[in-house]
Each structure stands twice: as C-alpha cells, then as structure tokens.
Amino acid sequence: MKRLTVLAATLSPLLMAASCGSGYSTGGDGNDAVSTPSPGADFDGNFAITERGTFERPWAAAFVPGTSVLVITEKAGTAKFVDTATNRLGTITGLPEVDYGGQGGLGDVAFLQSEAASTIDSRTIYLSWAEAGEDDTRGAVVGRGTLVCEVADECRIEGLDVIWRQAPKVTGRGHYSHRIAFSPDEQHMFVASGERQKLEPAQDRSNTLGSIVRLNLDGTAAAGNPFGDEIWTYGNRNILGMDFDAEGRLWEIEHGPAGGDELNLVQRGANYGWPTRSNGDHYDGRDIPDHTADDGFTKPVVSWTPVIAPGNMTFYEGDLFGGMAGDALIAGLASQALVRVAFDGNTASEVARYEMDNRIRSVVEGPDGALWVLEDGPGGRLLELRPE
C-alpha cells in the first residue's frame, strides 16, 4: 500500500510552473508529516510519496555530493536541477548535442564523492549520451566537464570534452547502456557499453559493444585490464544498472530478450554469454540455449522471467528504511515497481516488490536516506519516498 501526498503550497513559483501537467506514456523500452520508524524496525512496505515536479522523458539523476541538489537528465538533451531542501528548480546549459531517438539521447550523470562540499560552486561532472556518426551510425560517448553554479536558478557546464567513445558506431538506436560507475577509491571509471542490438559483437573483443570497460578518470584505458585494452567484461547485452556494494564489489543488471533479465556480479575478464546463452529467447520466438553449469560462461546471480525491465539500480546505504541497508533497489519499467534484492555473499534473491503503478526509470538515495524516484516518459514525475 502507498500513500501519495502532493507538495503544493510550499513549491516555489518556478517549480510550480515546471510541474503543471502530469501526462504519462507507457511507450518505450513534502511538507506533510511523515512518521519515522523506530531504530531497528523493519520497513513495512508502506511509502509516504510526495510529488516534487515533472520532467520530460527523464533518464538519470544524481545528487551533487555534499548537497541537497539533484541533477536530472532528460533524454532529448536537456537537464535540470532540483534543490530538494528548498524546492528550487533550475536549468543547466552547456549540454552536448545528442542523437535523440529510440533509446538514444542524453544519458547518465555522475559526480565524484571526493569533491563533496556543502556548496556547489564548481564540480567535475560526467555525462553520457548518444552521438551521431557518418552514414546513419551512432554510438555512446562519455564526456567530462565542470558544473558551475553562480546564480539561483541556472548552472552551466564548461569545458565539456568527450573522453570515451563506444566503438564502432553502428546503425540503429537501441542498447547504448552508457551507465557510469566510479570505483570506491575513485581510481577507475566503469562504463557499460551495450551491444546495440547487433548480437554477435558482444562475443568479439576487438570492439567494445556488449561489454563493460574499465578506464582511468580521463577516459583512457586503465592498467591491469584482463585483455590489455579497455574491456573488463564482455558477453553483456543491455546494461541499465550498475553500482558498487558496501564490500566494494561491482554489480550490474541488464535487459534480457524475451525473458532472462540478469543481475550479475561483475568479475574481471568474465564472459556473460550473450548472445550464445541467455535464460530468455529471441523476440520472434527463436530459442536461445539457457545457461548451464558446463557452458563456460559466467552465470547470472538472479534471472527474471517474466522480465522486470530494469531502469537503474542502487545499493541502499541509509537507515531511514529499516532493514534495507545493503540491499539493492531496482527501478522497474515493464514491472512498474521498485524491486528489492537482498544479498548473502555471492548469492542474491528478490525479497520485495513495491508496486508504483507507473514505469519507473530511476531510483536514487538522497542525503538523509529518502528515496527519489523518476517515472519514465513525458511528464515523468519526481517522487520523494519516505516510510509512512
């Protein structure tokens, strides 16, 4: 059960203007009092939900470390920020030109925890997006710049340079992946590189399609990669969630075809089998052999059929939701839910599913442990979740 509260009277006029209308599409792959659970109490599954504005096809969100400011990317190539403490909404300029269409456009946003401070002033910002190439081709890229915030309702990005490109660029507008995750020591950046719906390149290490790459923070290939280039893992399909757990292990979640969404422990040099093995089948009904113990590929830790269609994944670190620390929360698109997964060593299992009644693109944890959820599509709402 959920309870929805709508923040209205306390919203700034600028945020109110941006929030009017709540159109929603199912297409495509506050100030109210809330109770605080007693220490040690397990979360009972009941959310108090406060609407905090609407956005146009939002794709990713990240808090600027040390602040209450949440940066949100919109797929068509725009970005905004919300100061969740003051309800102030602002725009971000200096964004790249993106190739918008299908699953492509402006993608992930990421910041360095080592730069945490109570004011923004200027911060390093990482973005991913789809970039057009020659002859109707395109590919994912990652750029790095400086986020500068000098006025109340506007920030700008300066010196944004592309530091990594998915290779090769190919036709089509699917499976970019382009999630960004930094190692806990911030020595390396991991980027998810989807197989662009081309299947076989995921088993070919001469390209970076269908892989996770491990880079230095400047986008160059990191030393110690298993194959002497950028690739850290391969045989991946379309990774849309990637995060480190409290033990410093990287996990990823990826879309399967018709069935077979996967949660994987990311291991150096591992081959996850796509498209040779999958626990799902092709969309046209053709069989793909399931994983077996002796198939030579790294197996998913959890597999979902029917699919949950993940939007992103985050490990919960706070204590606002009792008993949830250390669990992963997965934004569900087709499943229209938050999927909660608990871990025991190298094993994991789904332990709860919180119905949200809309396709969920992103879930991130706020500075005080509240959950911030973005719905998918035009007019996607930003929702603040707290225990009821």
MOKASUL-V846749 format. One record per pair of residues at least 24 apart in sequence whose ideal C-beta (glycine too) atoms are under 7 Angstrom apart, sorted by the first residue. I is the first residue (numbers start at 1). J is the second residue. D is the distance in whole Angstrom. If there is no record, write none. Layout:
BEGIN
i = [I | I]
j = [J | J]
d = [D | D]
END
This chain:
BEGIN
i = [1 | 2 | 2 | 2 | 3 | 3 | 3 | 4 | 5 | 5 | 5 | 5 | 5 | 6 | 7 | 7 | 7 | 7 | 10 | 11 | 12 | 12 | 12 | 14 | 14 | 15 | 15 | 15 | 15 | 18 | 18 | 19 | 19 | 21 | 21 | 22 | 22 | 22 | 23 | 23 | 24 | 24 | 24 | 24 | 25 | 25 | 26 | 27 | 28 | 29 | 30 | 34 | 34 | 34 | 35 | 35 | 36 | 37 | 37 | 40 | 41 | 42 | 42 | 43 | 43 | 43 | 43 | 43 | 45 | 45 | 46 | 47 | 47 | 47 | 47 | 48 | 48 | 48 | 49 | 49 | 50 | 50 | 51 | 51 | 52 | 52 | 52 | 52 | 53 | 53 | 53 | 54 | 54 | 54 | 55 | 55 | 55 | 55 | 56 | 57 | 57 | 57 | 58 | 58 | 58 | 58 | 59 | 59 | 59 | 59 | 60 | 60 | 60 | 60 | 61 | 61 | 61 | 61 | 62 | 62 | 62 | 62 | 63 | 63 | 63 | 64 | 64 | 64 | 65 | 65 | 65 | 65 | 66 | 66 | 66 | 67 | 67 | 68 | 69 | 70 | 71 | 72 | 73 | 73 | 73 | 74 | 75 | 75 | 75 | 76 | 76 | 77 | 77 | 79 | 81 | 82 | 84 | 88 | 88 | 90 | 90 | 90 | 90 | 91 | 92 | 92 | 92 | 93 | 93 | 94 | 94 | 94 | 94 | 95 | 96 | 96 | 96 | 98 | 98 | 99 | 99 | 99 | 99 | 101 | 102 | 102 | 103 | 103 | 103 | 103 | 104 | 104 | 104 | 104 | 105 | 105 | 107 | 107 | 108 | 108 | 108 | 110 | 110 | 112 | 112 | 114 | 120 | 120 | 121 | 122 | 122 | 122 | 123 | 125 | 126 | 128 | 128 | 130 | 133 | 136 | 137 | 137 | 137 | 138 | 138 | 139 | 139 | 139 | 139 | 139 | 140 | 140 | 140 | 140 | 140 | 141 | 141 | 142 | 142 | 142 | 163 | 163 | 164 | 164 | 164 | 166 | 166 | 166 | 167 | 167 | 168 | 170 | 170 | 172 | 172 | 175 | 177 | 177 | 177 | 179 | 179 | 179 | 179 | 181 | 181 | 181 | 181 | 184 | 184 | 188 | 188 | 188 | 188 | 189 | 189 | 190 | 190 | 190 | 190 | 191 | 192 | 192 | 192 | 194 | 194 | 195 | 195 | 195 | 199 | 200 | 202 | 202 | 202 | 202 | 202 | 202 | 203 | 203 | 203 | 205 | 205 | 210 | 210 | 210 | 210 | 210 | 211 | 212 | 212 | 212 | 212 | 226 | 226 | 232 | 233 | 233 | 233 | 233 | 234 | 235 | 235 | 235 | 235 | 235 | 236 | 236 | 237 | 240 | 240 | 240 | 241 | 241 | 241 | 241 | 242 | 243 | 243 | 243 | 245 | 245 | 246 | 246 | 251 | 253 | 253 | 253 | 255 | 255 | 256 | 256 | 257 | 257 | 257 | 257 | 258 | 258 | 259 | 259 | 259 | 260 | 260 | 261 | 261 | 261 | 261 | 261 | 261 | 262 | 262 | 263 | 263 | 263 | 263 | 263 | 264 | 264 | 265 | 265 | 267 | 270 | 271 | 271 | 272 | 272 | 273 | 279 | 279 | 280 | 301 | 301 | 301 | 302 | 302 | 302 | 302 | 307 | 308 | 308 | 308 | 308 | 309 | 309 | 309 | 311 | 311 | 311 | 311 | 312 | 312 | 314 | 314 | 314 | 316 | 317 | 318 | 318 | 319 | 320 | 320 | 320 | 320 | 320 | 321 | 321 | 329 | 331 | 331 | 331 | 331 | 332 | 333 | 333 | 333 | 333 | 336 | 338]
j = [46 | 46 | 47 | 49 | 48 | 49 | 388 | 49 | 30 | 32 | 48 | 49 | 50 | 51 | 31 | 50 | 51 | 52 | 87 | 87 | 87 | 88 | 89 | 89 | 153 | 53 | 87 | 88 | 89 | 53 | 89 | 53 | 54 | 54 | 379 | 54 | 379 | 381 | 378 | 379 | 358 | 375 | 377 | 379 | 377 | 378 | 359 | 377 | 377 | 103 | 384 | 386 | 387 | 388 | 387 | 388 | 387 | 322 | 387 | 322 | 322 | 322 | 323 | 321 | 322 | 323 | 324 | 387 | 352 | 354 | 388 | 354 | 385 | 386 | 388 | 386 | 387 | 388 | 383 | 385 | 383 | 384 | 381 | 383 | 82 | 382 | 383 | 384 | 82 | 89 | 382 | 379 | 380 | 381 | 80 | 374 | 380 | 382 | 378 | 377 | 378 | 380 | 361 | 362 | 374 | 380 | 105 | 106 | 107 | 361 | 107 | 108 | 109 | 362 | 362 | 364 | 372 | 374 | 109 | 110 | 111 | 364 | 364 | 366 | 367 | 111 | 120 | 123 | 111 | 113 | 115 | 116 | 116 | 117 | 118 | 118 | 120 | 367 | 120 | 372 | 109 | 374 | 106 | 107 | 109 | 106 | 100 | 105 | 106 | 100 | 105 | 105 | 106 | 106 | 155 | 382 | 366 | 152 | 153 | 152 | 153 | 154 | 155 | 154 | 155 | 156 | 157 | 154 | 156 | 156 | 157 | 158 | 160 | 157 | 129 | 143 | 160 | 129 | 130 | 130 | 131 | 132 | 138 | 173 | 173 | 174 | 173 | 174 | 175 | 176 | 130 | 138 | 173 | 176 | 129 | 130 | 176 | 178 | 178 | 179 | 180 | 180 | 182 | 182 | 186 | 186 | 147 | 149 | 149 | 146 | 147 | 148 | 147 | 157 | 180 | 178 | 180 | 176 | 169 | 171 | 169 | 170 | 171 | 169 | 173 | 165 | 166 | 167 | 169 | 170 | 166 | 176 | 177 | 178 | 193 | 165 | 166 | 180 | 191 | 219 | 218 | 219 | 191 | 215 | 219 | 193 | 208 | 209 | 207 | 208 | 207 | 196 | 198 | 196 | 197 | 238 | 238 | 239 | 240 | 239 | 240 | 241 | 242 | 242 | 243 | 244 | 250 | 244 | 248 | 214 | 215 | 216 | 222 | 215 | 217 | 214 | 232 | 242 | 250 | 215 | 239 | 242 | 252 | 238 | 239 | 236 | 237 | 274 | 275 | 275 | 234 | 235 | 236 | 237 | 274 | 275 | 234 | 235 | 276 | 231 | 234 | 234 | 235 | 236 | 237 | 274 | 236 | 236 | 239 | 252 | 266 | 268 | 269 | 268 | 266 | 267 | 270 | 272 | 271 | 271 | 272 | 273 | 274 | 297 | 272 | 274 | 274 | 310 | 311 | 312 | 310 | 312 | 313 | 330 | 313 | 313 | 314 | 315 | 315 | 343 | 315 | 326 | 328 | 310 | 313 | 330 | 309 | 310 | 280 | 307 | 281 | 282 | 283 | 288 | 282 | 283 | 305 | 306 | 307 | 303 | 305 | 303 | 304 | 307 | 308 | 309 | 310 | 300 | 303 | 300 | 301 | 302 | 341 | 348 | 300 | 301 | 301 | 346 | 298 | 298 | 297 | 298 | 297 | 298 | 297 | 303 | 305 | 305 | 346 | 347 | 348 | 341 | 348 | 349 | 350 | 334 | 332 | 334 | 335 | 339 | 333 | 334 | 335 | 360 | 361 | 362 | 376 | 362 | 363 | 363 | 364 | 365 | 365 | 365 | 365 | 369 | 369 | 368 | 369 | 370 | 386 | 387 | 369 | 387 | 363 | 360 | 361 | 362 | 363 | 360 | 359 | 360 | 361 | 376 | 360 | 363]
d = [5 | 7 | 5 | 6 | 5 | 7 | 6 | 5 | 5 | 4 | 6 | 7 | 5 | 5 | 6 | 5 | 6 | 6 | 6 | 5 | 5 | 6 | 7 | 5 | 6 | 6 | 5 | 7 | 4 | 6 | 5 | 4 | 5 | 6 | 6 | 6 | 5 | 6 | 5 | 4 | 6 | 7 | 6 | 6 | 4 | 5 | 6 | 7 | 7 | 6 | 7 | 5 | 7 | 7 | 7 | 7 | 7 | 5 | 5 | 6 | 4 | 5 | 4 | 4 | 5 | 6 | 6 | 6 | 7 | 6 | 4 | 7 | 5 | 7 | 6 | 5 | 7 | 5 | 5 | 6 | 7 | 4 | 5 | 6 | 7 | 5 | 7 | 5 | 6 | 6 | 5 | 5 | 7 | 5 | 7 | 7 | 5 | 6 | 6 | 6 | 6 | 7 | 6 | 7 | 4 | 5 | 7 | 6 | 6 | 6 | 6 | 5 | 5 | 6 | 5 | 5 | 7 | 6 | 5 | 6 | 6 | 7 | 7 | 6 | 6 | 6 | 6 | 6 | 5 | 5 | 6 | 4 | 4 | 5 | 6 | 7 | 6 | 6 | 6 | 6 | 5 | 7 | 5 | 7 | 5 | 6 | 7 | 4 | 6 | 5 | 6 | 6 | 5 | 7 | 6 | 7 | 6 | 6 | 7 | 7 | 4 | 5 | 6 | 5 | 5 | 7 | 7 | 7 | 5 | 4 | 4 | 6 | 6 | 6 | 6 | 6 | 6 | 4 | 6 | 4 | 6 | 4 | 5 | 5 | 3 | 6 | 6 | 5 | 7 | 6 | 3 | 6 | 5 | 6 | 7 | 6 | 7 | 4 | 6 | 5 | 5 | 4 | 7 | 7 | 6 | 5 | 7 | 4 | 7 | 5 | 7 | 5 | 5 | 6 | 6 | 4 | 6 | 5 | 4 | 6 | 4 | 6 | 6 | 6 | 7 | 6 | 4 | 7 | 4 | 7 | 4 | 4 | 7 | 4 | 6 | 5 | 7 | 6 | 6 | 6 | 6 | 3 | 6 | 6 | 4 | 5 | 6 | 7 | 6 | 5 | 6 | 5 | 6 | 6 | 6 | 4 | 6 | 5 | 7 | 6 | 7 | 7 | 4 | 5 | 6 | 6 | 7 | 6 | 5 | 5 | 7 | 7 | 5 | 5 | 6 | 6 | 7 | 7 | 6 | 7 | 4 | 5 | 7 | 5 | 7 | 7 | 6 | 7 | 4 | 7 | 6 | 5 | 6 | 7 | 5 | 6 | 7 | 6 | 7 | 6 | 6 | 6 | 7 | 5 | 7 | 6 | 6 | 6 | 7 | 7 | 6 | 5 | 4 | 6 | 6 | 7 | 5 | 7 | 6 | 4 | 4 | 5 | 5 | 6 | 5 | 6 | 4 | 5 | 6 | 6 | 5 | 5 | 3 | 6 | 7 | 5 | 5 | 5 | 5 | 7 | 7 | 6 | 7 | 5 | 5 | 6 | 6 | 7 | 4 | 6 | 6 | 6 | 6 | 7 | 7 | 5 | 4 | 7 | 6 | 6 | 6 | 7 | 4 | 4 | 6 | 7 | 6 | 4 | 6 | 6 | 5 | 4 | 7 | 6 | 5 | 6 | 6 | 6 | 6 | 4 | 5 | 6 | 6 | 5 | 3 | 5 | 6 | 6 | 7 | 6 | 5 | 7 | 5 | 7 | 7 | 6 | 5 | 7 | 4 | 5 | 4 | 4 | 6 | 6 | 4 | 6 | 7 | 5 | 7 | 6 | 6 | 6 | 6 | 6 | 6 | 3 | 6 | 7 | 3 | 6 | 7 | 7 | 7 | 6 | 5 | 4 | 6 | 5 | 5 | 5 | 5 | 7 | 7 | 6 | 7 | 6]
END
